[in-house]
Amino acid sequence: MALSHRLELRQGQGLVITPQLQQAIKLLQLSNIELDAFVEAELERNPLLQREEGDHEPAVEVEAERDASLTQVDAVADTTAGRELDTPGDDVSPGERATGDGADAEHAGGQIDWSRAGGGGSFESDEGYERALTDSPTLAAHLRTQLVQAALSPARNAIAEILIDAVDEGGYLRLDIVELADRLGCALAVVEETLSVLQGFEPVGVFARDVRECLALQLKDLNRYDPAMAAMLDHLELLAKRDMASLRRICGVDDEDLREMIGEIRSLNPRPGAAYHSEPAETLVPDVMVREGLGGMWHVELNTDTLPRVLVDQRYHARVSKGARSDQEKTFVADCMASANWLVKSLDQRAKTILKVASEIVRQQDGFLAFGVEHLRPLNLKTVADAIGMHESTVSRVTSNKYIATPRGVFELKFFFTSAIQSSEGGEAHSAASVRHKIKGLVDAEKCEADVHSDDRIVEILKAAGVDIARRTVAKYREAMRIPSSVERRRLMKEAV
């Protein structure tokens, strides 16, 4: 077969993402702190941009005021007009934060040799910090990985997310659970039960509210928490003072037992979270504010304090344009003007998009705002995207690293998204977390070999309860929760007998 050269024309269509569009996409997913840093860098780079600090008139489109000497644009202006920025892309995972200093743990330790305590560490260079980021996950990320396997109900899962956010770098819970229960509108017992589950996570001792509880959790895990040890934990100040006589009397033990108990205490870790690198603490400022109005209506508005206000200096542009002589100078001035105009419009569009997405989330989850965490509805990105006429990836970017202040607290927008499983009776969908919880409940209720349910039987029970689920999904959820198969569960019960 002979080879030959040939010329041919082909017509096709493709999506080209311009640098300006890439910038607009990037702005969507930036947090308010990152956005402020980005705008600050643009202000230094572009001489035609200025930051406005004081009060200002309502914003206007740059193109509509090109002849004015000074055009000012506020990113909060006119939250109802303009087209949506809509581009496909990948999801962006939310970030975590850590608070607290763990000072209580260090104070209570006294002169005890906490050989395994470790510390938060320090980084002498950016290279060391970046290496730590890649070597180990954050404590919050590690806890969330375990939360996925815990198969909690949607309400308890939401409570757990808030509790994880309140854990400091030492692993201690810096949150009043009574206040949390009141804020979320749920029973205190529900929060306590959720906390009890979380206190079983690794590393052992996390979610303790003080040093005594942290050490007690570790001793219980080692099966060494007895009345004598409990008495010693109640009087850690005597141990710090090395008042052995008082400790012997209070614990009711002899010298040898006391030495063993002290050795066990010293082997524990009063800062279980210190093994994981922590992120720099940042002040959490909500991007969106929600307040209740008349007639039970919810009013959603942007937090103007988080939105950078930039303006384009038309007078300076006119002056430098007249002074430009070479083609290179003219090109530089034109590029600066185009970049400034695009940044102003991108900031305006970002604000409108955030407000639109947040308003739809509030509409979908009004039950949570009115009645508490038990009324969180199954919600996904597609539902919100279809309702507001945007792409799912746009909604994902908008909800990443954005926070909303509600009467029940400040939450990340991602908090309101929970997966769902369709109802077999055509009713309201069921949350996937609640289905996993039901499967776990069925298995926990098995007392003997005759009670063991196969995956097929679990499917039948769930369908009778209105949950339309496939057998392979049941098997997947069961394996994710590390529940053995029905054959293995029967064998284990037989061996136990």
Summary of the structure (lengths in Angstrom):
residues: 497
radius of gyration: 29.3
end to end distance: 78.2
largest distance: 102.5
contacts: 1431
relative contact order: 0.14
helix: 54%
strand: 8%
